[in-house]
Amino acid sequence: MVIDCHIRYFNDWSTWSPAPAIKYEVEFSAATHQSGLYSTNYEAVGFGDARMLVKRSGVYVRVLQEGALLRFSLVEMLQTMAIGFMLMTLSSWIMAQLATRYLPLAERYETHKYAPLKPKS
């Protein structure tokens, strides 16, 4: 027999963010498709002389978990964007320093980085 267990959880039910507790719903139901594979399989059990084939039968429980724990915060979004911009700027500056000072072709990198733009004709 195959039993499906659906668990749905959420924390967006409260007017105050974050919600004081997570709410969840659990629902057990018989699966729409009862597969005979779960109850007619033979498995090898044991080692050496004690090895034998055993037919497994019983209840098979499938668990499906769904839902989202969410909370939107404008301050956290702005902090994430500012930190991302800062890290991108810092990594770009470090790569420019490495390319123009320490790599084997540093002179060529520096020449191309600081070359004046040619006007289009």
C-alpha positions as CSV (number, residue, x, y, z in Angstrom):
1,M,0.0,0.0,0.0
2,V,1.3,3.5,-0.9
3,I,0.3,6.5,1.3
4,D,1.0,10.1,0.3
5,C,1.8,12.6,3.0
6,H,1.4,16.2,1.9
7,I,2.9,18.8,4.2
8,R,2.2,22.5,3.5
9,Y,3.9,25.2,5.6
10,F,3.8,29.0,5.6
11,N,4.5,32.0,7.8
12,D,2.8,34.8,5.9
13,W,-0.5,34.7,7.9
14,S,0.4,37.3,10.4
15,T,0.1,41.1,10.1
16,W,3.4,41.5,11.9
17,S,6.6,40.4,10.1
18,P,7.9,37.8,10.8
19,A,5.0,35.7,11.9
20,P,5.4,34.4,15.5
21,A,5.1,30.8,14.5
22,I,5.1,28.7,11.4
23,K,1.7,27.2,10.5
24,Y,1.5,23.9,8.6
25,E,-1.1,21.5,7.4
26,V,-0.6,17.7,7.1
27,E,-2.8,15.6,4.9
28,F,-2.5,11.8,4.5
29,S,-4.2,10.1,1.5
30,A,-4.0,6.9,-0.4
31,A,-2.0,7.3,-3.5
32,T,-3.9,7.4,-6.7
33,H,-1.6,4.8,-8.3
34,Q,-0.9,1.8,-6.1
35,S,2.2,0.2,-7.5
36,G,2.9,-3.5,-7.1
37,L,6.6,-2.9,-7.3
38,Y,6.8,-1.8,-3.7
39,S,5.3,-5.0,-2.4
40,T,6.7,-7.6,-4.8
41,N,10.4,-6.8,-4.8
42,Y,12.8,-9.3,-3.4
43,E,15.9,-8.0,-1.7
44,A,19.2,-9.8,-0.9
45,V,19.8,-9.7,2.8
46,G,22.9,-11.0,4.7
47,F,26.4,-12.1,3.7
48,G,28.0,-15.4,3.0
49,D,26.1,-18.5,4.0
50,A,23.4,-16.3,5.7
51,R,22.5,-14.6,2.4
52,M,18.9,-15.0,1.4
53,L,16.2,-13.4,-0.7
54,V,13.5,-11.6,1.3
55,K,10.2,-10.4,0.0
56,R,9.5,-6.9,1.3
57,S,5.8,-6.0,1.9
58,G,4.0,-3.4,3.9
59,V,3.2,0.3,3.8
60,Y,5.2,2.7,1.7
61,V,4.9,6.4,2.7
62,R,5.8,9.1,0.2
63,V,6.3,12.6,1.8
64,L,5.7,15.7,-0.3
65,Q,6.8,19.0,1.3
66,E,5.7,22.3,-0.2
67,G,5.4,25.9,0.9
68,A,7.6,28.9,1.5
69,L,8.9,30.7,4.5
70,L,9.1,34.3,3.4
71,R,9.4,37.8,4.7
72,F,10.2,40.8,2.5
73,S,12.2,43.6,3.9
74,L,13.2,46.7,1.9
75,V,16.1,47.4,4.2
76,E,17.6,43.9,3.6
77,M,17.1,44.2,-0.1
78,L,19.0,47.6,-0.2
79,Q,21.7,46.2,2.0
80,T,22.1,43.2,-0.3
81,M,22.3,45.5,-3.4
82,A,24.8,47.8,-1.7
83,I,27.1,45.0,-0.6
84,G,26.9,43.4,-4.0
85,F,27.8,46.7,-5.7
86,M,30.7,47.2,-3.2
87,L,32.0,43.6,-3.8
88,M,31.8,44.0,-7.6
89,T,33.7,47.3,-7.4
90,L,36.3,45.8,-5.1
91,S,36.9,42.7,-7.2
92,S,37.1,44.9,-10.4
93,W,39.7,47.1,-8.7
94,I,41.7,44.1,-7.5
95,M,41.7,42.5,-10.9
96,A,42.8,45.8,-12.5
97,Q,45.7,46.1,-10.1
98,L,46.8,42.5,-10.7
99,A,46.5,42.9,-14.5
100,T,48.4,46.2,-14.7
101,R,51.1,45.5,-12.1
102,Y,51.8,41.9,-11.4
103,L,50.9,39.7,-14.4
104,P,53.6,38.9,-17.1
105,L,52.0,41.2,-19.7
106,A,51.3,44.0,-17.3
107,E,52.7,46.7,-19.7
108,R,50.3,45.7,-22.5
109,Y,47.3,45.6,-20.1
110,E,48.1,49.0,-18.8
111,T,48.6,50.4,-22.3
112,H,45.2,49.1,-23.4
113,K,43.4,50.1,-20.2
114,Y,44.6,53.7,-20.2
115,A,44.7,54.2,-24.0
116,P,42.8,57.3,-25.2
117,L,39.6,56.6,-27.1
118,K,39.9,57.1,-30.9
119,P,37.1,59.3,-32.4
120,K,34.8,57.6,-34.8
121,S,34.9,58.9,-38.4
